[in-house]
């Protein structure tokens, strides 16, 4: 069994910004508040306590109780909701889109990271309470991003039209989808459990928000997970002052752009708009734009004067939806939150927001890169041992892996670096000689150096190609194993749906993940079944 660990930084799957964040490089430090260590949660608790009004807790608890009344919430979850009434209770939050049947595996890892961190914090700070929260992205409208999942390499897609917030989308039509998916599942006990779970979630709930809440609660409710749908008029009312500032002053646009100017060579994850809000109704989610002295709803004929729009905001705050730049602020306004757990892309856009939070005087949360996991069978690990593969090998790009293993398995040296160095030294001597005689020879000498270097490189490529043919059987087995563990030459967690692994492991799947995953680890977790 390969025993080496792969850090996020050395995996090749994270951006330079996230790698430098994890390494706490000095140039990245202005982009965040506190680095995620257990010790840093102490001052984070003190700051959030000072900056979060207890009257917000009453509204939050009422909204959560109403939402969880729609499902058979566990006693652990209901107790956690009640704890949020108390000023010594804080949340750890992750968010995710309403992907059909949870989408890719990392949906599980996000939530498990959140649950496990609350456990660690409870041990470190026993006088406080910590509640794991899954923020459902019910107000998103990118249906094409969430209407499918992959099972054993096959893509199952729900084809229908959607124009408004996805949380309000009707689940009508998913009966046919289930009938097709059920054929792939088979008739085992675990298959029947999965069919029932899909049926209960999507065929017995009328919209995607309620269906996703049911699914997440079934999978994680007994671990005390609290599931929040922030598409709520009472919660939005607390956000009104910040919506007004966004409409009238465009603070996010100026502050986030100031931060982006400091990014240098880092990739910018999101660019702010002048107004980072949508106007939403059941079948509408369009940007609010300011044009010719009026606030207009993009792609519609709806428009407001400033006075009319502010009046609409007071009457119907639920019609105003934050985009990716404003949503994090909304989260931190309505939750007594200490930290946000997200993927590399999410943390990258959060790192653009600290100056904006500072400007509006809201505590910036601790940012945690979620756990990443590779699930492997004992059989796969025995194959890796037989092929002398480490995890460092398996995480390589496939071309690099095959080239490296070909060189390792070859009976003679394919790497001609020594000969290239000797050639360089010879031409260095020759260049010194020509500089003392006739400089007109320098061009001819340089041409010969380029020609002979290219010749060695071509020879090296031909040797490598010949050895690949000779070692085809071993290399084929190496490639097959990597393709099993890294489908489509990508991370397993970004490709496969949990149902594929539940089918084999049943009810032990999630408890095993809960047990093995360490919340603040920045190494890939390898879990064997």
HUFENWO-V774785 format. One line per field, one symbol per residue. ss: DSSP state (h for helix, s for strand, l for the rest). phi: phi as a letter, one per 20 degrees, with the letter a starting at -180 (. if undefined). psi: psi as a letter, one per 30 degrees, with the letter a starting at -180 (. if undefined). Layout:
ss: ???
phi: ???
psi: ???
//
This chain:
ss: llllllsllllllllhhhhhhhllllllhhhllllllllhhhhhhhhhhhhlllhhhhhhhhhhhhhhllllllhhhhhhhhhlllllsssssssslllhhhlllhhhhhhhhhhhhhhhhhhhllllssssssssllllllhhhllssssllssssllllllllhhhlslllhhhhhhhhhhhhlllhhhhhhhhhhhhhhhlllshhhhhhhhhhhhhhhhllsssslllhhhhhllhhhhhhhhhhlhhhhhhhhhhllllllllllllllllsssssllssssssssllsssslllllsslhhhhhhhhhhlhhhssslhhhhhhhhhhhllsssssslhhhhhhhlllhhhhhhllllllsssslllsssslhhhhhhhhhllllhhhhlllhhhhhhhhhhhhlllllllhhhhhhhhhhhhhhhhhhhhllhhhhhhhhhhhhhhhhhhhhhhhhhhhhhhhhlhhhhhhhhhhhhhhlhhhllhhhlllhhhhhhhhllhhhhhhhhhllllllslssssl
phi: .gdfddfgfeendcffffgfffelfgfegfececffcgfffgffffffffdcffffffffffffffffffcefffffffffffffefddcddcccafegglnmfgfgffgffgfffffffffffcfeddcdecdefefefceffecebbdclndeddeeaebcdgffeffegoeffgffffffffncfgffffffffffffdedcecffffffffffffcgfenfddddefbffffffeggefffffedlffgffffffgfefmeffefcdfefcdcddccgcbbcfecdblmcedegmcefbcfgfffffffffcffeddfeffeggfggffedfedbddbfgfffffffedfffgffemcfeffdcfgfccdecegffffffffeldefgffefffffgfffffffeffcfefegffffffffffffffffffedcfffgffffffffffffffffffffffffffffdgffffffffffffecgllcfgfedeegffefgedlffgfgffgfeedgefddfedddd
psi: kkflkjleegfgglleeeeeeefhkeffeffldkkjleeffdfeeeeeefgjkfffeeeeeeeeeeeffflikleeeeeeeefffkfgkllkkllllhkkhfblefeeeeeeeeeeeeeeeeeeifflkkkkkjjkifflgiefffgllkjhfkkjkjjlkkfakffgkkgkffeeeeeeeeefeagleeeeeeeeeeeeeffgkfleeeeeeeeeeeegefggkkkkjgikeeeeeffeeeeeeeeffheeeeeeeeeefffbfkkkekkllejhklkkaegkjlkkkkkhgljkjkglgklkleeeeeeeeeeifffjkkafefeeeeefefkikelkklleeeeefefffeeeeeeghkkklkkkklkkkkklleeeeeeeeeghkleeefflkeeeeeeeeeeefkflkfjgeeeeeeeeeefeeeeeeeffcjfffeeeeeeeeeeeeeeeeeeeeeeeeeeeeegeeeeeeeeeeeeefikghlkeffellfeefeeefbffeeeeeeefkkegkglkkjkk.
//
